[in-house]
Amino acid sequence: MKLGRVIGTVVCTQKLSSLDGLKLLLVQPVDETGKDAGAAIVAFDVARAGEGDLVFFEAGKEAAQANPNGWFNPADAAIIGIVDAVNVPGKAGRS
Amino acid sequence: MILARVVGNVVSTEKHPQYRGYKILVVQPIDPEGAPKGRSFLALDGVQAGVGDTVLVVDEGGSARSVLGDEQAVTVRTVACGIVDRIDVAGKAAKTARH
C-alpha cells in the first residue's frame, strides 16, 4: 500500500465491461510528509474519493480483487481508503 | 521480506470493508545497519508493532492473508509479520533493534 493524492479524474467511455461503473482517478504517490514520490498513476476507486483527497491505494494483482464487478479484470491499482490523518511522531500530522 | 522501521500510522474511516479493524503502519525500509533505504510505504499490522519498532514486512498477497489469518482479505498485499529483536551481520557488531 502507498499514500497518494488524487489530482484528477480520467474519463473513459470505451472500455472493458468489467470496469463499467468504476471511477478512474489520477493519483500522485506521496510520502508521509505529503511530498511527491514517483510518477502519477491511474487507479479505480472503491472508497468514494475525490480530487484533492489524500488516499491509500493498493497496487499489483491484489488491486483487481477490490473491483465489485468481479476479480477477473485488468486493473493494477485501486484506491482502498481515504486518509483522515497520518501520524508521524516528530513531524506535523497531515490530513 | 523487507526490513523496515515503523515511522507512523495512518487513520482512515472511509475504506474498503476488508481493511476494517487493522492498524495501518507507515514503514520506512532500512538497511541492516538501520539507515533508511528507499521510499516509505504502508503496511497493515499483523504483529502489534508500534512506532520505532524494526519490523519484517511481506509484500505478497497470499503470505499477507496467512499472516492476518483472514483468507477473505483478498485485496491485502503488504503486512508487517514480525518484530525484529536483533540483526547480526557477519564481520560486524550485532545490532539490537531500537524499541
N, CA and C atoms of all chains as a GROMACS GRO file, in nm:
protein
  582
    1MET      N    1   0.084  -0.119   0.000
    1MET     CA    2   0.000   0.000   0.000
    1MET      C    3   0.087   0.124   0.000
    2LYS      N    4   0.036   0.226  -0.062
    2LYS     CA    5   0.108   0.353  -0.065
    2LYS      C    6   0.012   0.468  -0.042
    3LEU      N    7   0.067   0.580   0.000
    3LEU     CA    8  -0.013   0.701   0.013
    3LEU      C    9  -0.014   0.773  -0.120
    4GLY      N   10  -0.125   0.842  -0.150
    4GLY     CA   11  -0.131   0.920  -0.272
    4GLY      C   12  -0.229   1.034  -0.259
    5ARG      N   13  -0.216   1.130  -0.350
    5ARG     CA   14  -0.313   1.239  -0.352
    5ARG      C   15  -0.386   1.235  -0.485
    6VAL      N   16  -0.519   1.247  -0.482
    6VAL     CA   17  -0.597   1.245  -0.605
    6VAL      C   18  -0.581   1.381  -0.673
    7ILE      N   19  -0.528   1.378  -0.796
    7ILE     CA   20  -0.501   1.504  -0.865
    7ILE      C   21  -0.591   1.522  -0.988
    8GLY      N   22  -0.676   1.425  -1.016
    8GLY     CA   23  -0.766   1.443  -1.130
    8GLY      C   24  -0.847   1.318  -1.157
    9THR      N   25  -0.934   1.328  -1.256
    9THR     CA   26  -1.015   1.214  -1.293
    9THR      C   27  -0.981   1.174  -1.437
   10VAL      N   28  -1.008   1.049  -1.469
   10VAL     CA   29  -0.987   1.000  -1.605
   10VAL      C   30  -1.122   0.948  -1.654
   11VAL      N   31  -1.165   1.000  -1.768
   11VAL     CA   32  -1.292   0.955  -1.825
   11VAL      C   33  -1.264   0.865  -1.944
   12CYS      N   34  -1.330   0.751  -1.945
   12CYS     CA   35  -1.301   0.650  -2.045
   12CYS      C   36  -1.432   0.583  -2.082
   13THR      N   37  -1.481   0.610  -2.203
   13THR     CA   38  -1.611   0.557  -2.242
   13THR      C   39  -1.599   0.416  -2.297
   14GLN      N   40  -1.504   0.398  -2.387
   14GLN     CA   41  -1.484   0.267  -2.449
   14GLN      C   42  -1.388   0.186  -2.363
   15LYS      N   43  -1.444   0.092  -2.289
   15LYS     CA   44  -1.358   0.013  -2.200
   15LYS      C   45  -1.420  -0.124  -2.178
   16LEU      N   46  -1.348  -0.213  -2.117
   16LEU     CA   47  -1.399  -0.346  -2.088
   16LEU      C   48  -1.516  -0.337  -1.990
   17SER      N   49  -1.612  -0.427  -2.005
   17SER     CA   50  -1.733  -0.420  -1.921
   17SER      C   51  -1.700  -0.441  -1.773
   18SER      N   52  -1.588  -0.510  -1.744
   18SER     CA   53  -1.554  -0.532  -1.603
   18SER      C   54  -1.515  -0.403  -1.533
   19LEU      N   55  -1.490  -0.298  -1.610
   19LEU     CA   56  -1.456  -0.170  -1.548
   19LEU      C   57  -1.575  -0.074  -1.548
   20ASP      N   58  -1.693  -0.121  -1.597
   20ASP     CA   59  -1.811  -0.036  -1.601
   20ASP      C   60  -1.849   0.013  -1.462
   21GLY      N   61  -1.885   0.138  -1.454
   21GLY     CA   62  -1.934   0.193  -1.328
   21GLY      C   63  -1.827   0.231  -1.229
   22LEU      N   64  -1.702   0.207  -1.265
   22LEU     CA   65  -1.594   0.242  -1.173
   22LEU      C   66  -1.539   0.379  -1.208
   23LYS      N   67  -1.510   0.456  -1.103
   23LYS     CA   68  -1.448   0.587  -1.123
   23LYS      C   69  -1.298   0.568  -1.135
   24LEU      N   70  -1.240   0.628  -1.238
   24LEU     CA   71  -1.095   0.621  -1.256
   24LEU      C   72  -1.034   0.754  -1.212
   25LEU      N   73  -0.939   0.749  -1.122
   25LEU     CA   74  -0.878   0.872  -1.071
   25LEU      C   75  -0.728   0.872  -1.097
   26LEU      N   76  -0.678   0.993  -1.116
   26LEU     CA   77  -0.534   1.012  -1.135
   26LEU      C   78  -0.475   1.034  -0.995
   27VAL      N   79  -0.378   0.951  -0.959
   27VAL     CA   80  -0.323   0.956  -0.823
   27VAL      C   81  -0.173   0.986  -0.828
   28GLN      N   82  -0.133   1.087  -0.754
   28GLN     CA   83   0.010   1.118  -0.738
   28GLN      C   84   0.060   1.052  -0.610
   29PRO      N   85   0.146   0.950  -0.618
   29PRO     CA   86   0.200   0.891  -0.495
   29PRO      C   87   0.275   0.998  -0.414
   30VAL      N   88   0.257   0.994  -0.281
   30VAL     CA   89   0.327   1.089  -0.194
   30VAL      C   90   0.388   1.012  -0.077
   31ASP      N   91   0.485   1.074  -0.009
   31ASP     CA   92   0.539   1.011   0.112
   31ASP      C   93   0.459   1.060   0.232
   32GLU      N   94   0.501   1.020   0.353
   32GLU     CA   95   0.422   1.052   0.472
   32GLU      C   96   0.422   1.201   0.505
   33THR      N   97   0.511   1.279   0.440
   33THR     CA   98   0.512   1.424   0.464
   33THR      C   99   0.432   1.497   0.356
   34GLY      N  100   0.378   1.425   0.261
   34GLY     CA  101   0.297   1.486   0.156
   34GLY      C  102   0.376   1.522   0.032
   35LYS      N  103   0.505   1.489   0.032
   35LYS     CA  104   0.591   1.520  -0.082
   35LYS      C  105   0.572   1.418  -0.193
   36ASP      N  106   0.574   1.462  -0.318
   36ASP     CA  107   0.558   1.370  -0.432
   36ASP      C  108   0.663   1.259  -0.427
   37ALA      N  109   0.622   1.137  -0.461
   37ALA     CA  110   0.713   1.023  -0.462
   37ALA      C  111   0.686   0.938  -0.585
   38GLY      N  112   0.742   0.977  -0.696
   38GLY     CA  113   0.726   0.899  -0.819
   38GLY      C  114   0.619   0.956  -0.912
   39ALA      N  115   0.595   0.885  -1.020
   39ALA     CA  116   0.507   0.932  -1.126
   39ALA      C  117   0.360   0.902  -1.093
   40ALA      N  118   0.270   0.986  -1.143
   40ALA     CA  119   0.127   0.968  -1.121
   40ALA      C  120   0.077   0.841  -1.190
   41ILE      N  121  -0.024   0.779  -1.133
   41ILE     CA  122  -0.082   0.658  -1.191
   41ILE      C  123  -0.234   0.674  -1.198
   42VAL      N  124  -0.299   0.584  -1.272
   42VAL     CA  125  -0.445   0.580  -1.276
   42VAL      C  126  -0.491   0.462  -1.191
   43ALA      N  127  -0.586   0.488  -1.102
   43ALA     CA  128  -0.638   0.383  -1.015
   43ALA      C  129  -0.790   0.391  -1.015
   44PHE      N  130  -0.857   0.274  -1.004
   44PHE     CA  131  -1.002   0.282  -0.986
   44PHE      C  132  -1.032   0.299  -0.838
   45ASP      N  133  -1.152   0.348  -0.810
   45ASP     CA  134  -1.183   0.395  -0.676
   45ASP      C  135  -1.297   0.316  -0.614
   46VAL      N  136  -1.272   0.259  -0.494
   46VAL     CA  137  -1.381   0.194  -0.422
   46VAL      C  138  -1.407   0.264  -0.288
   47ALA      N  139  -1.342   0.380  -0.268
   47ALA     CA  140  -1.354   0.450  -0.139
   47ALA      C  141  -1.429   0.583  -0.152
   48ARG      N  142  -1.487   0.608  -0.268
   48ARG     CA  143  -1.558   0.732  -0.294
   48ARG      C  144  -1.469   0.854  -0.270
   49ALA      N  145  -1.349   0.849  -0.323
   49ALA     CA  146  -1.255   0.961  -0.309
   49ALA      C  147  -1.282   1.065  -0.416
   50GLY      N  148  -1.228   1.183  -0.397
   50GLY     CA  149  -1.241   1.290  -0.495
   50GLY      C  150  -1.113   1.368  -0.507
   51GLU      N  151  -1.114   1.463  -0.600
   51GLU     CA  152  -0.994   1.541  -0.625
   51GLU      C  153  -0.948   1.611  -0.498
   52GLY      N  154  -0.818   1.605  -0.470
   52GLY     CA  155  -0.760   1.670  -0.353
   52GLY      C  156  -0.750   1.580  -0.232
   53ASP      N  157  -0.822   1.467  -0.232
   53ASP     CA  158  -0.819   1.376  -0.117
   53ASP      C  159  -0.684   1.307  -0.104
   54LEU      N  160  -0.641   1.291   0.021
   54LEU     CA  161  -0.526   1.206   0.049
   54LEU      C  162  -0.582   1.065   0.066
   55VAL      N  163  -0.527   0.969  -0.007
   55VAL     CA  164  -0.583   0.833  -0.008
   55VAL      C  165  -0.471   0.732   0.012
   56PHE      N  166  -0.508   0.606   0.036
   56PHE     CA  167  -0.408   0.500   0.022
   56PHE      C  168  -0.458   0.402  -0.082
   57PHE      N  169  -0.364   0.350  -0.159
   57PHE     CA  170  -0.402   0.262  -0.269
   57PHE      C  171  -0.320   0.135  -0.268
   58GLU      N  172  -0.377   0.034  -0.327
   58GLU     CA  173  -0.310  -0.096  -0.337
   58GLU      C  174  -0.271  -0.113  -0.484
   59ALA      N  175  -0.150  -0.161  -0.508
   59ALA     CA  176  -0.105  -0.184  -0.646
   59ALA      C  177  -0.080  -0.332  -0.666
   60GLY      N  178  -0.073  -0.374  -0.792
   60GLY     CA  179  -0.047  -0.514  -0.822
   60GLY      C  180  -0.176  -0.593  -0.839
   61LYS      N  181  -0.161  -0.726  -0.846
   61LYS     CA  182  -0.277  -0.810  -0.878
   61LYS      C  183  -0.384  -0.806  -0.770
   62GLU      N  184  -0.345  -0.777  -0.645
   62GLU     CA  185  -0.443  -0.772  -0.537
   62GLU      C  186  -0.545  -0.659  -0.560
   63ALA      N  187  -0.501  -0.553  -0.630
   63ALA     CA  188  -0.590  -0.438  -0.654
   63ALA      C  189  -0.713  -0.482  -0.732
   64ALA      N  190  -0.694  -0.570  -0.829
   64ALA     CA  191  -0.805  -0.614  -0.914
   64ALA      C  192  -0.916  -0.678  -0.831
   65GLN      N  193  -0.878  -0.739  -0.720
   65GLN     CA  194  -0.976  -0.809  -0.636
   65GLN      C  195  -1.074  -0.714  -0.568
   66ALA      N  196  -1.036  -0.586  -0.562
   66ALA     CA  197  -1.125  -0.488  -0.498
   66ALA      C  198  -1.240  -0.447  -0.590
   67ASN      N  199  -1.232  -0.487  -0.717
   67ASN     CA  200  -1.336  -0.449  -0.814
   67ASN      C  201  -1.467  -0.520  -0.781
   68PRO      N  202  -1.573  -0.444  -0.753
   68PRO     CA  203  -1.701  -0.508  -0.717
   68PRO      C  204  -1.764  -0.585  -0.834
   69ASN      N  205  -1.714  -0.563  -0.958
   69ASN     CA  206  -1.768  -0.635  -1.073
   69ASN      C  207  -1.708  -0.774  -1.090
   70GLY      N  208  -1.620  -0.813  -1.000
   70GLY     CA  209  -1.557  -0.944  -1.009
   70GLY      C  210  -1.406  -0.932  -1.017
   71TRP      N  211  -1.340  -1.044  -0.988
   71TRP     CA  212  -1.194  -1.040  -0.976
   71TRP      C  213  -1.123  -1.042  -1.110
   72PHE      N  214  -1.191  -1.088  -1.217
   72PHE     CA  215  -1.122  -1.102  -1.345
   72PHE      C  216  -1.134  -0.972  -1.424
   73ASN      N  217  -1.041  -0.882  -1.398
   73ASN     CA  218  -1.043  -0.754  -1.466
   73ASN      C  219  -0.902  -0.698  -1.475
   74PRO      N  220  -0.878  -0.613  -1.575
   74PRO     CA  221  -0.741  -0.567  -1.598
   74PRO      C  222  -0.705  -0.442  -1.518
   75ALA      N  223  -0.710  -0.451  -1.384
   75ALA     CA  224  -0.673  -0.335  -1.302
   75ALA      C  225  -0.550  -0.369  -1.219
   76ASP      N  226  -0.460  -0.273  -1.203
   76ASP     CA  227  -0.343  -0.298  -1.119
   76ASP      C  228  -0.324  -0.190  -1.013
   77ALA      N  229  -0.427  -0.108  -0.992
   77ALA     CA  230  -0.420  -0.009  -0.883
   77ALA      C  231  -0.562   0.024  -0.840
   78ALA      N  232  -0.585   0.022  -0.710
   78ALA     CA  233  -0.718   0.051  -0.657
   78ALA      C  234  -0.706   0.142  -0.535
   79ILE      N  235  -0.786   0.247  -0.533
   79ILE     CA  236  -0.791   0.333  -0.414
   79ILE      C  237  -0.876   0.262  -0.310
   80ILE      N  238  -0.814   0.230  -0.196
   80ILE     CA  239  -0.876   0.146  -0.095
   80ILE      C  240  -0.940   0.228   0.016
   81GLY      N  241  -0.881   0.343   0.049
   81GLY     CA  242  -0.937   0.422   0.158
   81GLY      C  243  -0.897   0.568   0.151
   82ILE      N  244  -0.978   0.651   0.218
   82ILE     CA  245  -0.947   0.794   0.229
   82ILE      C  246  -0.878   0.816   0.363
   83VAL      N  247  -0.767   0.887   0.360
   83VAL     CA  248  -0.687   0.908   0.481
   83VAL      C  249  -0.743   1.026   0.560
   84ASP      N  250  -0.772   1.001   0.688
   84ASP     CA  251  -0.814   1.109   0.778
   84ASP      C  252  -0.691   1.180   0.835
   85ALA      N  253  -0.591   1.101   0.876
   85ALA     CA  254  -0.471   1.159   0.936
   85ALA      C  255  -0.352   1.066   0.919
   86VAL      N  256  -0.234   1.125   0.903
   86VAL     CA  257  -0.110   1.050   0.904
   86VAL      C  258  -0.034   1.096   1.028
   87ASN      N  259  -0.011   1.004   1.121
   87ASN     CA  260   0.061   1.041   1.244
   87ASN      C  261   0.204   0.992   1.235
   88VAL      N  262   0.297   1.088   1.228
   88VAL     CA  263   0.438   1.054   1.230
   88VAL      C  264   0.501   1.136   1.344
   89PRO      N  265   0.537   1.070   1.455
   89PRO     CA  266   0.593   1.144   1.568
   89PRO      C  267   0.712   1.229   1.525
   90GLY      N  268   0.716   1.351   1.573
   90GLY     CA  269   0.825   1.441   1.538
   90GLY      C  270   0.797   1.524   1.415
   91LYS      N  271   0.690   1.486   1.343
   91LYS     CA  272   0.652   1.565   1.226
   91LYS      C  273   0.506   1.604   1.240
   92ALA      N  274   0.469   1.713   1.178
   92ALA     CA  275   0.329   1.757   1.187
   92ALA      C  276   0.240   1.656   1.116
   93GLY      N  277   0.130   1.616   1.179
   93GLY     CA  278   0.036   1.524   1.116
   93GLY      C  279  -0.030   1.588   0.995
   94ARG      N  280  -0.063   1.505   0.897
   94ARG     CA  281  -0.128   1.555   0.776
   94ARG      C  282  -0.268   1.496   0.766
   95SER      N  283  -0.357   1.574   0.711
   95SER     CA  284  -0.490   1.518   0.688
   95SER      C  285  -0.548   1.577   0.561
   96MET      N  286   1.109  -1.079   0.209
   96MET     CA  287   1.064  -0.991   0.318
   96MET      C  288   1.148  -0.865   0.322
   97ILE      N  289   1.090  -0.761   0.371
   97ILE     CA  290   1.157  -0.631   0.372
   97ILE      C  291   1.182  -0.591   0.517
   98LEU      N  292   1.305  -0.546   0.542
   98LEU     CA  293   1.340  -0.495   0.674
   98LEU      C  294   1.301  -0.346   0.677
   99ALA      N  295   1.222  -0.306   0.776
   99ALA     CA  296   1.174  -0.167   0.777
   99ALA      C  297   1.153  -0.118   0.919
  100ARG      N  298   1.149   0.012   0.933
  100ARG     CA  299   1.120   0.071   1.064
  100ARG      C  300   0.983   0.138   1.058
  101VAL      N  301   0.905   0.119   1.164
  101VAL     CA  302   0.774   0.184   1.171
  101VAL      C  303   0.796   0.331   1.208
  102VAL      N  304   0.748   0.422   1.122
  102VAL     CA  305   0.769   0.564   1.149
  102VAL      C  306   0.638   0.637   1.181
  103GLY      N  307   0.526   0.569   1.163
  103GLY     CA  308   0.400   0.638   1.193
  103GLY      C  309   0.282   0.548   1.164
  104ASN      N  310   0.163   0.605   1.170
  104ASN     CA  311   0.044   0.529   1.134
  104ASN      C  312  -0.055   0.617   1.061
  105VAL      N  313  -0.149   0.552   0.994
  105VAL     CA  314  -0.248   0.623   0.913
  105VAL      C  315  -0.386   0.592   0.968
  106VAL      N  316  -0.467   0.696   0.980
  106VAL     CA  317  -0.605   0.680   1.025
  106VAL      C  318  -0.697   0.697   0.905
  107SER      N  319  -0.788   0.600   0.887
  107SER     CA  320  -0.881   0.608   0.775
  107SER      C  321  -1.016   0.554   0.817
  108THR      N  322  -1.121   0.631   0.794
  108THR     CA  323  -1.256   0.587   0.829
  108THR      C  324  -1.325   0.526   0.708
  109GLU      N  325  -1.317   0.599   0.597
  109GLU     CA  326  -1.384   0.556   0.474
  109GLU      C  327  -1.288   0.466   0.397
  110LYS      N  328  -1.311   0.334   0.403
  110LYS     CA  329  -1.217   0.243   0.337
  110LYS      C  330  -1.288   0.114   0.298
  111HIS      N  331  -1.218   0.033   0.220
  111HIS     CA  332  -1.269  -0.098   0.178
  111HIS      C  333  -1.299  -0.181   0.303
  112PRO      N  334  -1.413  -0.251   0.307
  112PRO     CA  335  -1.452  -0.323   0.429
  112PRO      C  336  -1.350  -0.427   0.476
  113GLN      N  337  -1.269  -0.481   0.384
  113GLN     CA  338  -1.170  -0.581   0.427
  113GLN      C  339  -1.058  -0.523   0.513
  114TYR      N  340  -1.047  -0.392   0.519
  114TYR     CA  341  -0.940  -0.328   0.596
  114TYR      C  342  -0.989  -0.282   0.733
  115ARG      N  343  -1.115  -0.311   0.765
  115ARG     CA  344  -1.168  -0.269   0.896
  115ARG      C  345  -1.099  -0.344   1.009
  116GLY      N  346  -1.064  -0.270   1.114
  116GLY     CA  347  -1.008  -0.334   1.233
  116GLY      C  348  -0.857  -0.353   1.230
  117TYR      N  349  -0.794  -0.321   1.119
  117TYR     CA  350  -0.649  -0.335   1.112
  117TYR      C  351  -0.581  -0.200   1.125
  118LYS      N  352  -0.468  -0.198   1.197
  118LYS     CA  353  -0.388  -0.078   1.207
  118LYS      C  354  -0.304  -0.065   1.081
  119ILE      N  355  -0.295   0.056   1.029
  119ILE     CA  356  -0.214   0.081   0.909
  119ILE      C  357  -0.086   0.154   0.951
  120LEU      N  358   0.027   0.092   0.922
  120LEU     CA  359   0.156   0.148   0.962
  120LEU      C  360   0.223   0.219   0.845
  121VAL      N  361   0.294   0.328   0.874
  121VAL     CA  362   0.385   0.388   0.776
  121VAL      C  363   0.523   0.329   0.806
  122VAL      N  364   0.580   0.257   0.708
  122VAL     CA  365   0.710   0.194   0.731
  122VAL      C  366   0.815   0.246   0.634
  123GLN      N  367   0.935   0.262   0.686
  123GLN     CA  368   1.049   0.309   0.607
  123GLN      C  369   1.148   0.194   0.593
  124PRO      N  370   1.171   0.143   0.471
  124PRO     CA  371   1.271   0.037   0.454
  124PRO      C  372   1.408   0.084   0.503
  125ILE      N  373   1.483  -0.007   0.565
  125ILE     CA  374   1.616   0.026   0.616
  125ILE      C  375   1.715  -0.081   0.571
  126ASP      N  376   1.844  -0.047   0.578
  126ASP     CA  377   1.947  -0.148   0.552
  126ASP      C  378   1.980  -0.216   0.686
  127PRO      N  379   2.064  -0.323   0.685
  127PRO     CA  380   2.091  -0.396   0.810
  127PRO      C  381   2.154  -0.308   0.919
  128GLU      N  382   2.213  -0.195   0.879
  128GLU     CA  383   2.272  -0.104   0.979
  128GLU      C  384   2.168  -0.007   1.035
  129GLY      N  385   2.051  -0.007   0.980
  129GLY     CA  386   1.945   0.079   1.031
  129GLY      C  387   1.927   0.209   0.955
  130ALA      N  388   2.004   0.230   0.849
  130ALA     CA  389   1.992   0.354   0.772
  130ALA      C  390   1.875   0.343   0.673
  131PRO      N  391   1.795   0.451   0.657
  131PRO     CA  392   1.683   0.448   0.564
  131PRO      C  393   1.728   0.414   0.422
  132LYS      N  394   1.645   0.338   0.352
  132LYS     CA  395   1.681   0.294   0.217
  132LYS      C  396   1.554   0.292   0.134
  133GLY      N  397   1.542   0.382   0.038
  133GLY     CA  398   1.425   0.383  -0.048
  133GLY      C  399   1.307   0.456   0.012
  134ARG      N  400   1.192   0.443  -0.055
  134ARG     CA  401   1.073   0.520  -0.018
  134ARG      C  402   0.987   0.446   0.084
  135SER      N  403   0.926   0.525   0.170
  135SER     CA  404   0.835   0.467   0.270
  135SER      C  405   0.707   0.418   0.202
  136PHE      N  406   0.639   0.326   0.267
  136PHE     CA  407   0.511   0.276   0.216
  136PHE      C  408   0.424   0.236   0.334
  137LEU      N  409   0.307   0.182   0.307
  137LEU     CA  410   0.213   0.146   0.413
  137LEU      C  411   0.202  -0.006   0.424
  138ALA      N  412   0.181  -0.053   0.546
  138ALA     CA  413   0.160  -0.196   0.569
  138ALA      C  414   0.056  -0.214   0.678
  139LEU      N  415  -0.028  -0.316   0.663
  139LEU     CA  416  -0.117  -0.350   0.773
  139LEU      C  417  -0.034  -0.413   0.884
  140ASP      N  418  -0.085  -0.403   1.007
  140ASP     CA  419  -0.010  -0.454   1.121
  140ASP      C  420  -0.062  -0.592   1.159
  141GLY      N  421   0.026  -0.695   1.146
  141GLY     CA  422  -0.014  -0.830   1.186
  141GLY      C  423   0.050  -0.875   1.315
  142VAL      N  424   0.133  -0.790   1.379
  142VAL     CA  425   0.211  -0.834   1.496
  142VAL      C  426   0.211  -0.734   1.611
  143GLN      N  427   0.113  -0.644   1.614
  143GLN     CA  428   0.108  -0.545   1.723
  143GLN      C  429   0.234  -0.460   1.730
  144ALA      N  430   0.282  -0.414   1.616
  144ALA     CA  431   0.401  -0.330   1.612
  144ALA      C  432   0.362  -0.184   1.638
  145GLY      N  433   0.462  -0.105   1.676
  145GLY     CA  434   0.437   0.037   1.701
  145GLY      C  435   0.550   0.122   1.648
  146VAL      N  436   0.535   0.252   1.660
  146VAL     CA  437   0.634   0.346   1.609
  146VAL      C  438   0.770   0.320   1.675
  147GLY      N  439   0.876   0.313   1.595
  147GLY     CA  440   1.011   0.289   1.645
  147GLY      C  441   1.053   0.144   1.631
  148ASP      N  442   0.957   0.053   1.618
  148ASP     CA  443   0.991  -0.089   1.604
  148ASP      C  444   1.055  -0.116   1.468
  149THR      N  445   1.150  -0.208   1.466
  149THR     CA  446   1.202  -0.261   1.340
  149THR      C  447   1.118  -0.384   1.307
  150VAL      N  448   1.064  -0.390   1.187
  150VAL     CA  449   0.972  -0.499   1.153
  150VAL      C  450   1.014  -0.568   1.023
  151LEU      N  451   0.961  -0.688   1.006
  151LEU     CA  452   0.972  -0.760   0.879
  151LEU      C  453   0.838  -0.741   0.808
  152VAL      N  454   0.844  -0.707   0.681
  152VAL     CA  455   0.722  -0.681   0.606
  152VAL      C  456   0.716  -0.776   0.487
  153VAL      N  457   0.602  -0.842   0.468
  153VAL     CA  458   0.583  -0.920   0.346
  153VAL      C  459   0.501  -0.837   0.248
  154ASP      N  460   0.536  -0.846   0.120
  154ASP     CA  461   0.467  -0.768   0.017
  154ASP      C  462   0.416  -0.865  -0.089
  155GLU      N  463   0.330  -0.955  -0.046
  155GLU     CA  464   0.274  -1.056  -0.137
  155GLU      C  465   0.139  -1.100  -0.080
  156GLY      N  466   0.040  -1.108  -0.165
  156GLY     CA  467  -0.097  -1.128  -0.119
  156GLY      C  468  -0.123  -1.255  -0.040
  157GLY      N  469  -0.074  -1.371  -0.092
  157GLY     CA  470  -0.101  -1.498  -0.026
  157GLY      C  471  -0.041  -1.502   0.114
  158SER      N  472   0.085  -1.456   0.125
  158SER     CA  473   0.151  -1.452   0.255
  158SER      C  474   0.079  -1.356   0.348
  159ALA      N  475   0.038  -1.242   0.294
  159ALA     CA  476  -0.030  -1.142   0.376
  159ALA      C  477  -0.158  -1.198   0.437
  160ARG      N  478  -0.233  -1.274   0.358
  160ARG     CA  479  -0.357  -1.334   0.408
  160ARG      C  480  -0.327  -1.436   0.517
  161SER      N  481  -0.219  -1.512   0.501
  161SER     CA  482  -0.180  -1.609   0.604
  161SER      C  483  -0.147  -1.540   0.735
  162VAL      N  484  -0.070  -1.431   0.726
  162VAL     CA  485  -0.029  -1.358   0.846
  162VAL      C  486  -0.152  -1.306   0.920
  163LEU      N  487  -0.247  -1.253   0.845
  163LEU     CA  488  -0.367  -1.198   0.908
  163LEU      C  489  -0.464  -1.308   0.951
  164GLY      N  490  -0.444  -1.428   0.898
  164GLY     CA  491  -0.537  -1.537   0.928
  164GLY      C  492  -0.674  -1.510   0.871
  165ASP      N  493  -0.680  -1.439   0.759
  165ASP     CA  494  -0.807  -1.399   0.701
  165ASP      C  495  -0.802  -1.424   0.550
  166GLU      N  496  -0.854  -1.539   0.508
  166GLU     CA  497  -0.849  -1.575   0.365
  166GLU      C  498  -0.942  -1.488   0.280
  167GLN      N  499  -1.030  -1.415   0.344
  167GLN     CA  500  -1.122  -1.328   0.269
  167GLN      C  501  -1.058  -1.193   0.235
  168ALA      N  502  -0.945  -1.164   0.297
  168ALA     CA  503  -0.880  -1.033   0.275
  168ALA      C  504  -0.803  -1.034   0.144
  169VAL      N  505  -0.875  -1.053   0.033
  169VAL     CA  506  -0.808  -1.077  -0.096
  169VAL      C  507  -0.738  -0.955  -0.154
  170THR      N  508  -0.771  -0.836  -0.108
  170THR     CA  509  -0.705  -0.718  -0.165
  170THR      C  510  -0.581  -0.678  -0.087
  171VAL      N  511  -0.557  -0.743   0.027
  171VAL     CA  512  -0.443  -0.706   0.111
  171VAL      C  513  -0.315  -0.765   0.056
  172ARG      N  514  -0.210  -0.686   0.054
  172ARG     CA  515  -0.084  -0.733  -0.004
  172ARG      C  516   0.035  -0.710   0.089
  173THR      N  517   0.033  -0.603   0.168
  173THR     CA  518   0.151  -0.566   0.246
  173THR      C  519   0.119  -0.572   0.395
  174VAL      N  520   0.191  -0.658   0.468
  174VAL     CA  521   0.162  -0.678   0.610
  174VAL      C  522   0.293  -0.691   0.688
  175ALA      N  523   0.298  -0.627   0.806
  175ALA     CA  524   0.411  -0.647   0.898
  175ALA      C  525   0.391  -0.781   0.965
  176CYS      N  526   0.491  -0.871   0.954
  176CYS     CA  527   0.472  -1.008   1.002
  176CYS      C  528   0.569  -1.046   1.113
  177GLY      N  529   0.657  -0.954   1.156
  177GLY     CA  530   0.749  -0.986   1.265
  177GLY      C  531   0.812  -0.860   1.321
  178ILE      N  532   0.842  -0.863   1.451
  178ILE     CA  533   0.916  -0.753   1.512
  178ILE      C  534   1.059  -0.800   1.535
  179VAL      N  535   1.155  -0.725   1.481
  179VAL     CA  536   1.295  -0.768   1.484
  179VAL      C  537   1.358  -0.733   1.618
  180ASP      N  538   1.424  -0.834   1.682
  180ASP     CA  539   1.495  -0.810   1.808
  180ASP      C  540   1.639  -0.768   1.781
  181ARG      N  541   1.702  -0.837   1.686
  181ARG     CA  542   1.845  -0.821   1.668
  181ARG      C  543   1.884  -0.859   1.526
  182ILE      N  544   1.982  -0.789   1.472
  182ILE     CA  545   2.032  -0.822   1.339
  182ILE      C  546   2.182  -0.848   1.352
  183ASP      N  547   2.225  -0.966   1.307
  183ASP     CA  548   2.368  -0.997   1.307
  183ASP      C  549   2.418  -0.995   1.163
  184VAL      N  550   2.521  -0.916   1.137
  184VAL     CA  551   2.582  -0.914   1.005
  184VAL      C  552   2.725  -0.964   1.021
  185ALA      N  553   2.765  -1.063   0.940
  185ALA     CA  554   2.898  -1.124   0.953
  185ALA      C  555   3.006  -1.016   0.948
  186GLY      N  556   3.096  -1.022   1.044
  186GLY     CA  557   3.208  -0.928   1.047
  186GLY      C  558   3.176  -0.795   1.112
  187LYS      N  559   3.050  -0.779   1.157
  187LYS     CA  560   3.013  -0.652   1.221
  187LYS      C  561   2.951  -0.681   1.357
  188ALA      N  562   2.955  -0.585   1.444
  188ALA     CA  563   2.894  -0.600   1.576
  188ALA      C  564   2.743  -0.617   1.560
  189ALA      N  565   2.684  -0.704   1.645
  189ALA     CA  566   2.539  -0.724   1.639
  189ALA      C  567   2.466  -0.594   1.669
  190LYS      N  568   2.356  -0.574   1.599
  190LYS     CA  569   2.278  -0.452   1.621
  190LYS      C  570   2.146  -0.490   1.686
  191THR      N  571   2.121  -0.431   1.799
  191THR     CA  572   1.994  -0.456   1.866
  191THR      C  573   1.894  -0.352   1.816
  192ALA      N  574   1.778  -0.400   1.773
  192ALA     CA  575   1.678  -0.310   1.719
  192ALA      C  576   1.630  -0.213   1.829
  193ARG      N  577   1.607  -0.092   1.787
  193ARG     CA  578   1.561   0.012   1.880
  193ARG      C  579   1.411  -0.008   1.907
  194HIS      N  580   1.373  -0.015   2.035
  194HIS     CA  581   1.231  -0.028   2.066
  194HIS      C  582   1.183   0.094   2.142
   0.00000   0.00000   0.00000
